[in-house]
Amino acid sequence: MSRTPPGNTTVVDRIRGGALDTVSAGIVRWGFVAVTVLLIGFFALTEPNFRTADNMFGMLKFIAPTAIAGLGVMLAMTVGGIDLSVGASAGFAVSIAAWTMVVGNQVGGVAVGVVLVGGALIGALNALLIVVARIPDLLATLTTMFVIVGLKLLIVDGKSISSQMTLADGSSAPGRFTPDFLWLDRGNIGPVPVPVVIFIALTVLLWFVLERTKWGRALYAVGANAEAARLAGIRVLLYRTAAYVGCGLLASVAGLLLAARIGQGDVSAGNSLLLDAMAVSLVGVSVLGMGRPNAWGTALGAVLIAVMVTGFTMIGLPYYAQDFGKGIVLLVALLFSFTFSRKRTVVVAGSMTN
């Protein structure tokens, strides 16, 4: 009875290995897209209200702040870092916007400018701690998170800010949330809500910068190997700083949308944003088998979570079970990113050696 010599493969083995590799590649590349499509199809068939245009836009509007904060985390991840302060930054933006309009009696445009400057400064502080002081990103941004939360409470005396609230001197707050600011959440551009337009526009912008420009290639190079990027002439410190400043700006945009949605300076706003933003950015790594942070993957991760939350709510699933569902999605995403894709790489490498 003849046997195949060790190290050799038969034609059947190679065909079988090629087929398995093709299937594995398809699962890694299209698995999450398929899950999202299947969930949308399931909820659309079982819940008539789910498939309405109003509900679809409502889902995207609901998830827009989380998705934008997730894009910020994704930007930090492109340079090999992470930002745990995005939730606190968004909450800070809510309080600062409310203080500017309600207590400072300014118009919405001024509030937007102040918030964006504040977000950029938070990002610059993170960059200073990480890039200049060389504190590990997890520790630096965790510290920044606590500082921002404490600073926010100090500025507003630990109280939520609302129109006609009583100030420390006994007078009433002179301002209010202006209509132009509330338009950020309640307005439409054509049939599309403004938060959805902002979410899509930022996704397209980041996709273009990261995938179609030399700056994007430099950011990915820094994240892949900072020392090699430096030797290639890339200004590593500058790109890492830009990534964290960009993350702070995106977190502040998420906070602006939250503030316009709430209509007051709720001191608890943004508390739950960090975990969801981290989830969508990590899910995005596995989407389309890219194996790296990317804008469209992050956007799809946000859409998947919005579909899950909306669908589960419509079928009457308790809210506390929804976090379990998010956790399962994140677990599967990590398996796609770090386990299945690695196995596929090993199979490809093994077939090449044969």
PyMOL commands that set and color helices and strands:
alter all, ss='L'
color gray80, all
select helices_A, chain A and resi 11-46+48-51+53-78+86-103+108-132+137-155+179-186+194-212+214-224+226-231+236-262+273-289+295-314+319-353
alter helices_A, ss='H'
color red, helices_A
select strands_A, chain A and resi 188-189+192-193
alter strands_A, ss='S'
color yellow, strands_A
deselect
rebuild
show_as cartoon
